[in-house]
Amino acid sequence: MPDFAADDGVLRASSHSFAFTVDGRRVLVDTGIGNGKQRAMPAWHDLDTDYLDRLTAAGYPPDSVDLVILTHLHADHVGWNTRLENGTWVPTFPHARYVTTRTEWDHWASVDMEESRRQMFRDSVHPVREAGLLDVVDITEGPVALAPGLRLLPTPGHTPGQVAVELRDSGDTALITGDAVHHPVQLAHPHLSSCADTDSALARTTRAVLLASAAQSGALLLGTHFAPPTAGRLTREGSGYQLTPVRPTLAQTY
């Protein structure tokens, strides 16, 4: 409290995309929930937001994006992969390569998905693949570099092929968590798991490793679902961690 929980204990959360430029490539990590998508969760159903206007205001109009990294293939991370154009779902970022992991792709290709998840793949994943824009990378041997200073880190548990995204520049490190961490309460109590984890025991192990590394390196932690201020640095406190928020300037907030 007060940033990440209300006075009555209700947790605050957000769904974020992260945009940055590295080695001349304009990168977007995760694409949120999307507009006009038919979703089983009422809070995500048939949204009409100004996401693309805000992304453009931040300096990343859709046509300028070179790379879209999908930390995993859940509905709240792939929704703006596509937008509706003349009744057809088309890639929102037509000049970008979209990246997921082979483990993630193979997992969802092999399981019997419920209809709501099939719908998500039909409107937000398959159109990207059918357009020839989807790249599948292998992370079974460990971190994969996509550009100088940009790596995918395997963080299985929430889903089998989930990744975190690491940025390094001149000795500084930033770490985008994906859903290895959903909420700062899991920093204080790393054993707490999300009900959406496919393997909660593995997710706990992954989270412990990720947080220990971030605390040791002094990395700027960027929580994919952390309410504003979203970013912070970790210090060890008992069996968990204390987050010291790093608040953006107004010019950095969109």
Rosetta blueprint (number, residue, H / E / L):
1 M L
2 P L
3 D L
4 F L
5 A E
6 A L
7 D L
8 D L
9 G L
10 V L
11 L E
12 R L
13 A E
14 S L
15 S L
16 H L
17 S L
18 F E
19 A E
20 F E
21 T E
22 V E
23 D L
24 G L
25 R E
26 R E
27 V E
28 L E
29 V E
30 D L
31 T L
32 G L
33 I L
34 G L
35 N L
36 G L
37 K L
38 Q L
39 R L
40 A L
41 M L
42 P H
43 A H
44 W H
45 H L
46 D L
47 L L
48 D L
49 T L
50 D L
51 Y H
52 L H
53 D H
54 R H
55 L H
56 T H
57 A H
58 A L
59 G L
60 Y L
61 P L
62 P H
63 D H
64 S H
65 V L
66 D L
67 L E
68 V E
69 I E
70 L L
71 T L
72 H L
73 L L
74 H L
75 A H
76 D H
77 H H
78 V H
79 G H
80 W H
81 N H
82 T E
83 R E
84 L E
85 E E
86 N L
87 G L
88 T E
89 W E
90 V E
91 P E
92 T L
93 F L
94 P L
95 H L
96 A L
97 R E
98 Y E
99 V E
100 T E
101 T E
102 R H
103 T H
104 E H
105 W H
106 D H
107 H H
108 W H
109 A H
110 S H
111 V L
112 D L
113 M L
114 E L
115 E H
116 S H
117 R H
118 R H
119 Q H
120 M H
121 F H
122 R H
123 D H
124 S H
125 V L
126 H H
127 P H
128 V H
129 R H
130 E H
131 A L
132 G L
133 L L
134 L E
135 D E
136 V E
137 V E
138 D L
139 I L
140 T L
141 E L
142 G L
143 P L
144 V E
145 A E
146 L E
147 A E
148 P L
149 G L
150 L E
151 R E
152 L E
153 L E
154 P E
155 T L
156 P L
157 G L
158 H L
159 T L
160 P L
161 G L
162 Q L
163 V E
164 A E
165 V E
166 E E
167 L E
168 R E
169 D E
170 S L
171 G L
172 D E
173 T E
174 A E
175 L E
176 I E
177 T L
178 G H
179 D H
180 A H
181 V L
182 H L
183 H L
184 P L
185 V H
186 Q H
187 L H
188 A H
189 H L
190 P L
191 H L
192 L L
193 S L
194 S L
195 C L
196 A L
197 D L
198 T L
199 D L
200 S H
201 A H
202 L H
203 A H
204 R H
205 T H
206 T H
207 R H
208 A H
209 V H
210 L H
211 L H
212 A H
213 S H
214 A H
215 A H
216 Q H
217 S H
218 G L
219 A L
220 L E
221 L E
222 L E
223 G L
224 T L
225 H L
226 F E
227 A L
228 P L
229 P L
230 T L
231 A E
232 G E
233 R E
234 L E
235 T E
236 R E
237 E E
238 G L
239 S L
240 G E
241 Y E
242 Q E
243 L E
244 T E
245 P E
246 V L
247 R L
248 P L
249 T L
250 L H
251 A H
252 Q H
253 T L
254 Y L
